[in-house]
Each structure stands twice: as C-alpha cells, then as structure tokens.
Amino acid sequence: MLNYDRLFVVNYNRLILDEIPNFKRKPVLFAWLRALCSPFVLIYNRLVVKRNADLYNLAHDGRVFSLRALLNDRFDATERRITITDGFAFDRVYIFRPDENKPLYLGTVPLHNPGDYGDTGVDFIVNVPYAVSVSPQDIIEMTALVKYYKLVSKRFLIYRTA
C-alpha cells in the first residue's frame, strides 16, 4: 500500500537551503528567502490542517462503534462515557371487550411516550451522562454530528442519563 502522507511533508527551510548555492549561504539571504516563502508556508499549513480534518471525517461513519468514538473524541475524550443503545420497541397494547371482540375506547391513556413504540419510535439513543458537562450549544452540535454521520432512514434521540 502506498503511503501518501509522505507527499504532504514539505520542509520549507530545508528546501530553501538546498536551493541556495554554497558560496551564497548567508543568514541575511536565508532570512529574506524565508520571508518570501512565508505565504506558501501559510497556505501549506492550512492545507495540512484541512487534510487532517478531512481524513478524520472519512475515517468515521454511521456505524455504532464509529459514531460512539466520534462523540467521545469530541465531548468526553478522557473518560469516554457517551454510549449508543438501541431504541425502545414497545408493542402497542389494545384492550378488547370479550363479548364483542372490538376495541374498547378508553380515551387517551399513554403508557409510553409516542416515540417509544416499535413502529413509530427511534432506532437508536445517544446516552450522555450528567457527569459529562455539555452546554445547550454542545447538544446542538452533537445533534448535527449525529445527523451528518447516521444513515438517512435512522431516527435518534439524545438522552441525558444518570
């Protein structure tokens, strides 16, 4: 396998020094050429930072272990307490009258939250412990990260857990 990382390693000081003839290698000339190359060094540093960020994004996807690692890297790097679990899949409970074998209307008596049922609920839950200090802005960022990496058909919730 080819190692493409070597293509992006440029030592500009060494490059400048190699291009100066031996009899002209003076500190003033070297400093002047370094100053001329400073815009290229700035662009190069931005390229390296952007490339590393893109490689990190490409290394993660919507699988559970990858998404959990991504969230822990961003929000809880030391103790890594953020977990991902399957969503609730409660079955709906219907009440029938035995003699008529028809549903009996009892009004709206919720047994679970509307999103907790298997046919309308969420596919996975991101559990963030209260010990992990996240601000409301961090929750918004966490939601955006999960939406970016998850599969389109998957639904999720972020719960703060004990």
C-alpha positions in Angstrom: 0.0 0.0 0.0 1.3 3.4 -0.9 2.0 5.9 1.8 0.5 9.2 0.5 1.4 11.0 3.7 4.9 11.5 2.5 3.6 13.6 -0.4 2.4 16.2 2.0 5.5 16.6 4.1 7.5 19.7 2.9 10.3 21.2 5.0 10.5 24.7 3.5 13.6 25.6 5.5 15.4 22.7 4.0 14.1 23.4 0.6 15.3 27.0 0.6 18.7 26.0 2.0 19.1 23.3 -0.7 18.4 25.8 -3.5 20.9 28.4 -2.3 24.4 27.9 -3.7 27.1 27.1 -1.1 29.1 30.3 -1.6 25.9 32.5 -1.1 24.6 30.8 2.0 24.4 33.8 4.4 21.9 34.3 7.2 20.5 37.5 5.6 19.8 35.8 2.3 18.3 32.8 4.0 16.0 35.1 6.1 15.0 37.1 3.1 14.1 33.9 1.1 12.1 32.5 4.1 10.2 35.8 4.2 9.4 35.4 0.5 8.2 31.9 1.1 6.0 32.7 4.1 2.7 32.9 2.1 3.4 29.4 0.8 4.1 28.1 4.2 0.8 29.6 5.5 -1.1 28.0 2.7 0.7 24.7 3.2 -0.2 24.8 6.9 -3.8 25.4 6.1 -3.7 22.5 3.6 -2.3 20.1 6.2 -4.9 21.1 8.8 -7.8 20.7 6.3 -6.4 17.4 5.0 -6.1 16.0 8.6 -9.7 17.1 9.3 -11.0 15.5 6.1 -9.1 12.3 6.8 -10.7 12.2 10.3 -14.1 12.7 8.8 -13.6 10.0 6.3 -12.4 7.6 9.0 -15.8 7.8 10.7 -19.3 6.7 9.5 -22.7 5.8 10.9 -21.8 2.5 12.5 -22.3 2.4 16.2 -18.7 2.0 17.3 -17.5 4.7 14.9 -20.2 7.2 15.9 -19.6 6.5 19.6 -15.9 7.1 19.1 -16.5 10.3 17.3 -18.8 11.7 20.0 -16.4 10.6 22.8 -13.5 12.2 21.0 -15.4 15.5 20.7 -17.3 15.7 24.0 -15.7 13.3 26.5 -12.1 12.5 25.4 -10.7 11.4 28.8 -13.3 9.0 30.3 -15.4 8.2 27.1 -18.7 7.8 28.8 -21.1 8.5 25.9 -22.8 5.4 24.7 -25.3 4.4 22.0 -28.1 1.9 22.6 -30.9 0.6 20.6 -34.2 2.5 20.6 -37.3 1.4 22.5 -39.5 -1.1 20.8 -42.6 -1.4 22.9 -45.6 -3.1 21.4 -48.9 -1.4 21.3 -51.5 -2.7 23.9 -55.1 -2.9 22.7 -58.0 -3.6 25.0 -60.9 -5.7 23.7 -64.3 -6.5 25.1 -64.6 -10.2 25.2 -68.2 -10.5 24.0 -67.9 -8.1 21.0 -64.3 -8.7 20.2 -64.0 -5.0 19.3 -61.6 -2.4 20.7 -62.8 -0.6 23.8 -62.2 3.2 23.7 -60.8 4.4 27.0 -59.7 7.8 25.9 -56.0 8.7 25.6 -54.1 6.9 28.3 -50.4 7.0 27.3 -48.4 4.1 28.6 -45.2 5.3 26.9 -44.0 8.3 25.0 -45.2 8.3 21.4 -41.6 7.8 20.2 -41.1 4.7 22.3 -43.2 2.3 20.2 -41.5 0.0 17.7 -43.5 1.1 14.7 -43.1 4.9 15.2 -40.1 5.2 17.6 -36.5 5.9 17.3 -33.8 3.5 16.0 -31.1 4.4 18.5 -30.5 6.5 21.5 -27.3 8.5 22.3 -26.9 8.4 26.1 -24.9 11.3 27.5 -24.3 11.0 31.3 -24.9 14.1 33.5 -21.3 13.8 34.6 -20.3 14.9 31.1 -20.5 18.6 31.1 -22.2 19.7 27.9 -23.9 23.0 27.2 -27.0 23.5 25.2 -24.8 24.6 22.3 -22.9 21.3 22.6 -26.2 19.4 22.4 -27.0 21.2 19.2 -23.5 20.3 17.9 -23.9 16.7 18.9 -27.3 16.5 17.1 -25.7 18.0 14.0 -22.8 15.5 14.2 -25.1 12.5 14.6 -27.3 13.7 11.7 -24.2 14.1 9.5 -22.9 10.6 10.1 -26.1 8.5 10.6 -27.9 6.7 7.8 -30.8 8.7 6.3 -33.5 6.3 7.4 -32.4 6.1 11.1 -34.1 8.2 13.8 -32.4 9.0 17.1 -32.8 10.8 20.4 -30.2 12.2 22.7 -30.9 11.4 26.4 -29.1 12.8 29.4 -28.7 9.8 31.8 -27.6 9.3 35.3 
